[in-house]
Amino acid sequence: MKAFLILEDGTVFVGTSIGSQREIISEIVFNTSMTGYLEVLTDPSYAGQAVVMTYPLIGNYGICHADKESLKPWPDGYIVRELSRLPSNFRSEDTIQHFLEENDIPGIAGIDTRALTKILREKGTMNGMITTNENYDLDKVLPALKEYKPVGVVKKVTCTETSVLKGEGYKVALMDFGAKNNIAKSLNERGCDVTIYPAFTPAEEILASKPDGIMLSNGPGDPKECVSIIEELKKLYASDVPIFAICLGHQLMALATGADTHKMKYGHRGGNHPVKDLKSGKVYISSQNHGYVVDSETIQPDIAEVGFVNVNDKTVEGLRYKNKDIFTVQFHPEACPGPQDSSLLFNEFLDMMGGKKNA
């Protein structure tokens, strides 16, 4: 069946329908990862977005449910050049086509994703519609595309109740703003007892559990929309409990301490982004997925300093807070998918908790 991708600038791509056949309007973003499509699909940070995979063949190693980063896929839609319908992998349990159908994710295949990505790079991220309706009316579609904005996405993806990954080491409170599974797993593998809290849990409840450290997770959407969460983070900041934050958590902590954020032209999404640790001088190849960034010029010098920068565009990739046991990163040290270069940052968090615990 034919499918159409209509961008808000009026560009139309014609391809083949994959997955569900329902019509969606979403923010169109691209990911440059060559592998890890299941981890991308199940990353809650993609809620409210439709993902373009720039690698031309997707689905060739099938679906292995153990690799999922959450219980279900979150993107509104999925856009690929070619979808492999015959996976070859001894771990494969399903085809990506069936996985999309089963989870009611609409998509389009057979379009020139290279041309589409060039448009998004040149004009910036824009909204789009995926539809199988051949009789679409551009005069009606385009105004609807311009009006779309992903809202309430953190509330959509966060857990509804607390859960615990038992460990014998430090007690960590993980705030779930859309956390990938491998964040809790990375802490638990290092012995931590991890309690996962819903995003809107009051700071008083977190602190009452007397954690050795607090982890702020990744998540979707505009960080400035999370007004009530930012107010709670101000209390966590004042508590002097060690804090490590990733992606959205990094942005929210920056906002809670007086810095500002803005939307990037097309964001960073992929597994090959170089970031420089200004403390050690080392460069890590990192996994990233974000469309917003902290404004370097708004960081108050008595509160924090830039700890990591993107080698390509010099944007802020992390902060180290002064007179506080807090550091935050924009990229994903837990990877999945992506390189493991920066996983040692979890060890730095453990060292931070150890210093506090032994004081």
DRENVEX-502378 format. One record per residue (C-alpha): chain; residue number from 1; residue in three letters; z, y, x. Coordinates in steps of 0.5 Angstrom, whole numbers, m for minus. Each point is the difference from the previous one (the first is absolute). Layout:
N
KEVEX, A, NUM, ALA, Z, Y, X .
...
//
This chain:
359
KEVEX, A, 1, MET, 0, 0, 0 .
KEVEX, A, 2, LYS, m2, 7, 2 .
KEVEX, A, 3, ALA, 6, 5, 2 .
KEVEX, A, 4, PHE, 0, 7, 2 .
KEVEX, A, 5, LEU, 4, 4, 4 .
KEVEX, A, 6, ILE, 0, 8, m2 .
KEVEX, A, 7, LEU, 3, 5, 5 .
KEVEX, A, 8, GLU, 3, 7, m2 .
KEVEX, A, 9, ASP, m6, 3, 4 .
KEVEX, A, 10, GLY, m5, m4, m5 .
KEVEX, A, 11, THR, m2, m5, 5 .
KEVEX, A, 12, VAL, m1, m7, m3 .
KEVEX, A, 13, PHE, 0, m6, 3 .
KEVEX, A, 14, VAL, m3, m7, m3 .
KEVEX, A, 15, GLY, 2, m6, 1 .
KEVEX, A, 16, THR, 3, m7, m3 .
KEVEX, A, 17, SER, 6, m1, m3 .
KEVEX, A, 18, ILE, 6, m4, 3 .
KEVEX, A, 19, GLY, 7, m1, m3 .
KEVEX, A, 20, SER, 2, 3, m7 .
KEVEX, A, 21, GLN, m6, 3, m4 .
KEVEX, A, 22, ARG, 5, 6, m2 .
KEVEX, A, 23, GLU, m2, 7, 1 .
KEVEX, A, 24, ILE, 5, 4, 5 .
KEVEX, A, 25, ILE, 0, 7, 3 .
KEVEX, A, 26, SER, 4, 1, 6 .
KEVEX, A, 27, GLU, 0, 3, 7 .
KEVEX, A, 28, ILE, m5, m3, 5 .
KEVEX, A, 29, VAL, 3, m1, 7 .
KEVEX, A, 30, PHE, m3, m5, 5 .
KEVEX, A, 31, ASN, 3, m5, 5 .
KEVEX, A, 32, THR, m3, m1, 7 .
KEVEX, A, 33, SER, 4, m7, 1 .
KEVEX, A, 34, MET, m4, m6, 2 .
KEVEX, A, 35, THR, 5, m5, m2 .
KEVEX, A, 36, GLY, 6, 0, m5 .
KEVEX, A, 37, TYR, m4, 1, m7 .
KEVEX, A, 38, LEU, 6, m3, m3 .
KEVEX, A, 39, GLU, 5, 4, 3 .
KEVEX, A, 40, VAL, m4, 6, m2 .
KEVEX, A, 41, LEU, 0, m2, m7 .
KEVEX, A, 42, THR, 7, m2, m1 .
KEVEX, A, 43, ASP, 3, 7, 4 .
KEVEX, A, 44, PRO, 3, 4, m6 .
KEVEX, A, 45, SER, m2, 6, 4 .
KEVEX, A, 46, TYR, m7, m1, m3 .
KEVEX, A, 47, ALA, 3, 1, m7 .
KEVEX, A, 48, GLY, m4, 6, m4 .
KEVEX, A, 49, GLN, m6, m1, 5 .
KEVEX, A, 50, ALA, m7, m5, 1 .
KEVEX, A, 51, VAL, m1, m2, 6 .
KEVEX, A, 52, VAL, m7, 0, 4 .
KEVEX, A, 53, MET, 0, m6, 6 .
KEVEX, A, 54, THR, m4, 3, 5 .
KEVEX, A, 55, TYR, m1, m7, 4 .
KEVEX, A, 56, PRO, m6, m3, m4 .
KEVEX, A, 57, LEU, 2, m7, m1 .
KEVEX, A, 58, ILE, 7, m1, m4 .
KEVEX, A, 59, GLY, 3, m7, m3 .
KEVEX, A, 60, ASN, m3, m4, 5 .
KEVEX, A, 61, TYR, 7, m3, 2 .
KEVEX, A, 62, GLY, 2, m1, m7 .
KEVEX, A, 63, ILE, 7, 2, m3 .
KEVEX, A, 64, CYS, 6, m3, 3 .
KEVEX, A, 65, HIS, 6, 2, m5 .
KEVEX, A, 66, ALA, 5, 0, 6 .
KEVEX, A, 67, ASP, m3, 6, 3 .
KEVEX, A, 68, LYS, 1, 4, m6 .
KEVEX, A, 69, GLU, 4, 7, 2 .
KEVEX, A, 70, SER, 2, 0, m8 .
KEVEX, A, 71, LEU, 0, m4, m6 .
KEVEX, A, 72, LYS, m6, 3, m2 .
KEVEX, A, 73, PRO, m6, 4, 1 .
KEVEX, A, 74, TRP, 1, 7, m1 .
KEVEX, A, 75, PRO, m7, 4, 1 .
KEVEX, A, 76, ASP, m4, 2, m6 .
KEVEX, A, 77, GLY, m6, m2, 2 .
KEVEX, A, 78, TYR, m4, m4, 6 .
KEVEX, A, 79, ILE, m6, 2, 4 .
KEVEX, A, 80, VAL, m4, m4, 5 .
KEVEX, A, 81, ARG, m7, m1, 3 .
KEVEX, A, 82, GLU, 0, m7, m1 .
KEVEX, A, 83, LEU, 5, m5, m3 .
KEVEX, A, 84, SER, 0, m7, 3 .
KEVEX, A, 85, ARG, 1, m5, m6 .
KEVEX, A, 86, LEU, 1, m6, 5 .
KEVEX, A, 87, PRO, 6, 1, 4 .
KEVEX, A, 88, SER, 0, m4, 6 .
KEVEX, A, 89, ASN, 8, m1, 3 .
KEVEX, A, 90, PHE, 5, m6, 0 .
KEVEX, A, 91, ARG, 5, 5, m3 .
KEVEX, A, 92, SER, m4, 2, m6 .
KEVEX, A, 93, GLU, 3, m1, m7 .
KEVEX, A, 94, ASP, m5, 4, m4 .
KEVEX, A, 95, THR, m6, 5, 0 .
KEVEX, A, 96, ILE, 0, 7, 0 .
KEVEX, A, 97, GLN, m4, 1, m6 .
KEVEX, A, 98, HIS, 5, m5, m4 .
KEVEX, A, 99, PHE, 6, 4, 3 .
KEVEX, A, 100, LEU, m3, 7, m3 .
KEVEX, A, 101, GLU, m2, m3, m7 .
KEVEX, A, 102, GLU, 7, m3, 0 .
KEVEX, A, 103, ASN, 3, 6, 1 .
KEVEX, A, 104, ASP, m5, 4, m4 .
KEVEX, A, 105, ILE, m2, 5, 6 .
KEVEX, A, 106, PRO, m7, 2, m1 .
KEVEX, A, 107, GLY, m5, 1, 5 .
KEVEX, A, 108, ILE, m7, 1, 3 .
KEVEX, A, 109, ALA, m4, m4, 5 .
KEVEX, A, 110, GLY, m7, 1, 3 .
KEVEX, A, 111, ILE, 0, 8, 1 .
KEVEX, A, 112, ASP, m1, 3, 7 .
KEVEX, A, 113, THR, 8, 1, 2 .
KEVEX, A, 114, ARG, m2, 4, 6 .
KEVEX, A, 115, ALA, m4, 5, m3 .
KEVEX, A, 116, LEU, 6, 1, m5 .
KEVEX, A, 117, THR, 5, 0, 6 .
KEVEX, A, 118, LYS, m4, 6, 3 .
KEVEX, A, 119, ILE, 0, 4, m7 .
KEVEX, A, 120, LEU, 8, m1, 0 .
KEVEX, A, 121, ARG, 0, 2, 7 .
KEVEX, A, 122, GLU, m4, 6, 0 .
KEVEX, A, 123, LYS, 2, 3, m7 .
KEVEX, A, 124, GLY, 7, m3, 0 .
KEVEX, A, 125, THR, 4, m5, m5 .
KEVEX, A, 126, MET, m3, 0, m7 .
KEVEX, A, 127, ASN, 1, m3, m7 .
KEVEX, A, 128, GLY, m5, m5, m2 .
KEVEX, A, 129, MET, m1, m5, m6 .
KEVEX, A, 130, ILE, m2, m7, 0 .
KEVEX, A, 131, THR, m3, m2, m6 .
KEVEX, A, 132, THR, m5, m6, m3 .
KEVEX, A, 133, ASN, m3, 5, m6 .
KEVEX, A, 134, GLU, m7, 2, 2 .
KEVEX, A, 135, ASN, 0, 5, m5 .
KEVEX, A, 136, TYR, 5, 4, 3 .
KEVEX, A, 137, ASP, 0, 8, m1 .
KEVEX, A, 138, LEU, 1, 4, 6 .
KEVEX, A, 139, ASP, 1, 6, m4 .
KEVEX, A, 140, LYS, 6, m3, m3 .
KEVEX, A, 141, VAL, 2, m4, 7 .
KEVEX, A, 142, LEU, 0, 5, 5 .
KEVEX, A, 143, PRO, 6, 5, m4 .
KEVEX, A, 144, ALA, 4, m7, m1 .
KEVEX, A, 145, LEU, m1, m1, 8 .
KEVEX, A, 146, LYS, 2, 7, 2 .
KEVEX, A, 147, GLU, 7, m1, m5 .
KEVEX, A, 148, TYR, 2, m6, 3 .
KEVEX, A, 149, LYS, 6, 0, 5 .
KEVEX, A, 150, PRO, 5, m6, 1 .
KEVEX, A, 151, VAL, 7, 2, m2 .
KEVEX, A, 152, GLY, 6, m4, m1 .
KEVEX, A, 153, VAL, m2, m6, 5 .
KEVEX, A, 154, VAL, 6, m1, 4 .
KEVEX, A, 155, LYS, 4, m1, m7 .
KEVEX, A, 156, LYS, m6, m5, m1 .
KEVEX, A, 157, VAL, 1, m4, 6 .
KEVEX, A, 158, THR, 7, 0, 2 .
KEVEX, A, 159, CYS, 5, m6, m2 .
KEVEX, A, 160, THR, 4, 0, m6 .
KEVEX, A, 161, GLU, 6, m3, 3 .
KEVEX, A, 162, THR, 4, m1, 6 .
KEVEX, A, 163, SER, m2, m6, 4 .
KEVEX, A, 164, VAL, 3, m3, 7 .
KEVEX, A, 165, LEU, m3, m3, 6 .
KEVEX, A, 166, LYS, 6, m4, 3 .
KEVEX, A, 167, GLY, 1, 1, 8 .
KEVEX, A, 168, GLU, 6, 0, 5 .
KEVEX, A, 169, GLY, m1, 6, 3 .
KEVEX, A, 170, TYR, 0, 8, m2 .
KEVEX, A, 171, LYS, 0, 2, m7 .
KEVEX, A, 172, VAL, m6, 4, m2 .
KEVEX, A, 173, ALA, m2, 3, m7 .
KEVEX, A, 174, LEU, m7, 0, m1 .
KEVEX, A, 175, MET, m3, 6, m5 .
KEVEX, A, 176, ASP, m6, m3, m3 .
KEVEX, A, 177, PHE, m5, 5, m1 .
KEVEX, A, 178, GLY, m5, m5, m1 .
KEVEX, A, 179, ALA, 2, m4, 6 .
KEVEX, A, 180, LYS, m4, m5, 4 .
KEVEX, A, 181, ASN, 3, m7, 0 .
KEVEX, A, 182, ASN, 0, 0, 8 .
KEVEX, A, 183, ILE, 4, 6, 1 .
KEVEX, A, 184, ALA, 6, m4, m3 .
KEVEX, A, 185, LYS, m2, m6, 3 .
KEVEX, A, 186, SER, m1, 3, 7 .
KEVEX, A, 187, LEU, 8, 3, m1 .
KEVEX, A, 188, ASN, 2, m7, m2 .
KEVEX, A, 189, GLU, m3, m4, 6 .
KEVEX, A, 190, ARG, 4, 4, 4 .
KEVEX, A, 191, GLY, 6, m2, m3 .
KEVEX, A, 192, CYS, 1, 6, m5 .
KEVEX, A, 193, ASP, 3, m1, m7 .
KEVEX, A, 194, VAL, m5, 4, m4 .
KEVEX, A, 195, THR, 2, 2, m7 .
KEVEX, A, 196, ILE, m6, 3, m4 .
KEVEX, A, 197, TYR, 1, 6, m5 .
KEVEX, A, 198, PRO, m4, 3, m5 .
KEVEX, A, 199, ALA, m3, 7, 2 .
KEVEX, A, 200, PHE, 4, 4, m5 .
KEVEX, A, 201, THR, 7, m3, 2 .
KEVEX, A, 202, PRO, 5, 5, 1 .
KEVEX, A, 203, ALA, 2, 2, 8 .
KEVEX, A, 204, GLU, 7, m1, m2 .
KEVEX, A, 205, GLU, m1, m7, m2 .
KEVEX, A, 206, ILE, m4, m2, 6 .
KEVEX, A, 207, LEU, 6, 3, 4 .
KEVEX, A, 208, ALA, 5, m3, m4 .
KEVEX, A, 209, SER, m3, m7, 3 .
KEVEX, A, 210, LYS, 2, 2, 7 .
KEVEX, A, 211, PRO, m7, m1, 3 .
KEVEX, A, 212, ASP, 0, 0, 8 .
KEVEX, A, 213, GLY, m7, 3, m1 .
KEVEX, A, 214, ILE, m5, 2, m5 .
KEVEX, A, 215, MET, m7, m1, 0 .
KEVEX, A, 216, LEU, m5, 4, m4 .
KEVEX, A, 217, SER, m7, m4, m2 .
KEVEX, A, 218, ASN, m7, 2, m1 .
KEVEX, A, 219, GLY, m3, 2, m7 .
KEVEX, A, 220, PRO, m5, 3, m4 .
KEVEX, A, 221, GLY, m2, 7, m2 .
KEVEX, A, 222, ASP, 2, 7, 1 .
KEVEX, A, 223, PRO, 7, 1, 4 .
KEVEX, A, 224, LYS, 1, 6, m4 .
KEVEX, A, 225, GLU, 0, m3, m7 .
KEVEX, A, 226, CYS, 6, m4, 2 .
KEVEX, A, 227, VAL, 5, 6, m1 .
KEVEX, A, 228, SER, 6, m4, m2 .
KEVEX, A, 229, ILE, m1, m5, 6 .
KEVEX, A, 230, ILE, 0, 6, 5 .
KEVEX, A, 231, GLU, 7, 2, m3 .
KEVEX, A, 232, GLU, 3, m6, 1 .
KEVEX, A, 233, LEU, m3, m1, 7 .
KEVEX, A, 234, LYS, 3, 7, 2 .
KEVEX, A, 235, LYS, 7, m4, m2 .
KEVEX, A, 236, LEU, m2, m6, 5 .
KEVEX, A, 237, TYR, m2, 5, 5 .
KEVEX, A, 238, ALA, 7, 3, 0 .
KEVEX, A, 239, SER, 3, m6, 0 .
KEVEX, A, 240, ASP, m1, m2, 8 .
KEVEX, A, 241, VAL, m2, m7, m2 .
KEVEX, A, 242, PRO, m6, m2, 5 .
KEVEX, A, 243, ILE, m6, 1, m4 .
KEVEX, A, 244, PHE, m7, m3, 2 .
KEVEX, A, 245, ALA, m6, 2, m5 .
KEVEX, A, 246, ILE, m7, m2, 0 .
KEVEX, A, 247, CYS, m6, 3, m3 .
KEVEX, A, 248, LEU, 2, 3, m7 .
KEVEX, A, 249, GLY, 7, 0, 2 .
KEVEX, A, 250, HIS, m2, 4, 6 .
KEVEX, A, 251, GLN, m3, 5, m4 .
KEVEX, A, 252, LEU, 6, 0, m5 .
KEVEX, A, 253, MET, 5, 1, 5 .
KEVEX, A, 254, ALA, m4, 6, 3 .
KEVEX, A, 255, LEU, 0, 3, m6 .
KEVEX, A, 256, ALA, 7, m1, m1 .
KEVEX, A, 257, THR, 2, 4, 6 .
KEVEX, A, 258, GLY, m5, 6, m1 .
KEVEX, A, 259, ALA, m7, m2, 3 .
KEVEX, A, 260, ASP, m6, 0, m5 .
KEVEX, A, 261, THR, m6, m5, m1 .
KEVEX, A, 262, HIS, m7, 1, m2 .
KEVEX, A, 263, LYS, m6, m5, m2 .
KEVEX, A, 264, MET, m4, m2, 5 .
KEVEX, A, 265, LYS, m8, 1, 0 .
KEVEX, A, 266, TYR, m1, m8, m1 .
KEVEX, A, 267, GLY, 7, m3, 3 .
KEVEX, A, 268, HIS, 1, m5, 5 .
KEVEX, A, 269, ARG, m1, m8, m2 .
KEVEX, A, 270, GLY, m2, m5, 4 .
KEVEX, A, 271, GLY, 3, m4, 6 .
KEVEX, A, 272, ASN, m2, 3, 6 .
KEVEX, A, 273, HIS, 3, 7, 0 .
KEVEX, A, 274, PRO, 3, 2, 7 .
KEVEX, A, 275, VAL, 6, 4, 0 .
KEVEX, A, 276, LYS, 4, 3, 6 .
KEVEX, A, 277, ASP, 7, m1, 1 .
KEVEX, A, 278, LEU, 2, 7, 3 .
KEVEX, A, 279, LYS, 7, m3, 3 .
KEVEX, A, 280, SER, m3, m6, 4 .
KEVEX, A, 281, GLY, m7, 3, 1 .
KEVEX, A, 282, LYS, m3, m7, m3 .
KEVEX, A, 283, VAL, m6, m1, m5 .
KEVEX, A, 284, TYR, 1, m5, m5 .
KEVEX, A, 285, ILE, m6, m2, m5 .
KEVEX, A, 286, SER, 3, 0, m7 .
KEVEX, A, 287, SER, m1, m2, m7 .
KEVEX, A, 288, GLN, 0, 6, m5 .
KEVEX, A, 289, ASN, m1, 1, m7 .
KEVEX, A, 290, HIS, 1, 8, m2 .
KEVEX, A, 291, GLY, m3, 6, m3 .
KEVEX, A, 292, TYR, 5, 5, 1 .
KEVEX, A, 293, VAL, 3, 2, 7 .
KEVEX, A, 294, VAL, 6, 5, 2 .
KEVEX, A, 295, ASP, m2, 7, 2 .
KEVEX, A, 296, SER, 2, 0, 7 .
KEVEX, A, 297, GLU, 1, 8, 0 .
KEVEX, A, 298, THR, 5, m1, m6 .
KEVEX, A, 299, ILE, 5, m5, 4 .
KEVEX, A, 300, GLN, 7, 4, 2 .
KEVEX, A, 301, PRO, 1, 0, 7 .
KEVEX, A, 302, ASP, 7, m1, m1 .
KEVEX, A, 303, ILE, 0, m6, m4 .
KEVEX, A, 304, ALA, m6, m4, 2 .
KEVEX, A, 305, GLU, m6, m1, 6 .
KEVEX, A, 306, VAL, m6, m3, m1 .
KEVEX, A, 307, GLY, 1, m7, 3 .
KEVEX, A, 308, PHE, m7, m3, m1 .
KEVEX, A, 309, VAL, m7, 3, 0 .
KEVEX, A, 310, ASN, m7, m3, m2 .
KEVEX, A, 311, VAL, m4, 0, 6 .
KEVEX, A, 312, ASN, m7, 1, m4 .
KEVEX, A, 313, ASP, 2, 6, m4 .
KEVEX, A, 314, LYS, 7, 2, 2 .
KEVEX, A, 315, THR, 3, 0, m6 .
KEVEX, A, 316, VAL, 8, m2, m1 .
KEVEX, A, 317, GLU, 1, m7, 1 .
KEVEX, A, 318, GLY, 8, 0, 0 .
KEVEX, A, 319, LEU, 6, 4, 1 .
KEVEX, A, 320, ARG, 6, m1, 4 .
KEVEX, A, 321, TYR, 6, 4, m3 .
KEVEX, A, 322, LYS, 5, 4, 4 .
KEVEX, A, 323, ASN, 8, m2, 0 .
KEVEX, A, 324, LYS, m2, m5, m5 .
KEVEX, A, 325, ASP, m1, m8, 1 .
KEVEX, A, 326, ILE, m7, 1, m4 .
KEVEX, A, 327, PHE, m7, m1, 2 .
KEVEX, A, 328, THR, m6, m1, m5 .
KEVEX, A, 329, VAL, m7, m2, 1 .
KEVEX, A, 330, GLN, m7, 1, m4 .
KEVEX, A, 331, PHE, m3, m6, 2 .
KEVEX, A, 332, HIS, 2, m7, m1 .
KEVEX, A, 333, PRO, 4, m4, 5 .
KEVEX, A, 334, GLU, 1, m6, m4 .
KEVEX, A, 335, ALA, m8, m1, 0 .
KEVEX, A, 336, CYS, m3, m5, m5 .
KEVEX, A, 337, PRO, m6, 1, 1 .
KEVEX, A, 338, GLY, 0, 3, 6 .
KEVEX, A, 339, PRO, 2, 0, 8 .
KEVEX, A, 340, GLN, 7, m1, 2 .
KEVEX, A, 341, ASP, 1, 5, 5 .
KEVEX, A, 342, SER, 5, 4, m3 .
KEVEX, A, 343, SER, 5, m5, m3 .
KEVEX, A, 344, LEU, 4, 1, 6 .
KEVEX, A, 345, LEU, 3, 6, m4 .
KEVEX, A, 346, PHE, 4, m5, m5 .
KEVEX, A, 347, ASN, 4, m1, 7 .
KEVEX, A, 348, GLU, 1, 7, 1 .
KEVEX, A, 349, PHE, 3, 1, m7 .
KEVEX, A, 350, LEU, 4, m6, 1 .
KEVEX, A, 351, ASP, 2, 3, 7 .
KEVEX, A, 352, MET, 2, 6, m4 .
KEVEX, A, 353, MET, 4, m4, m5 .
KEVEX, A, 354, GLY, 4, m3, 6 .
KEVEX, A, 355, GLY, 2, 6, 3 .
KEVEX, A, 356, LYS, 3, 3, m7 .
KEVEX, A, 357, LYS, 3, m7, m1 .
KEVEX, A, 358, ASN, 3, m1, 7 .
KEVEX, A, 359, ALA, 3, 7, 0 .
//
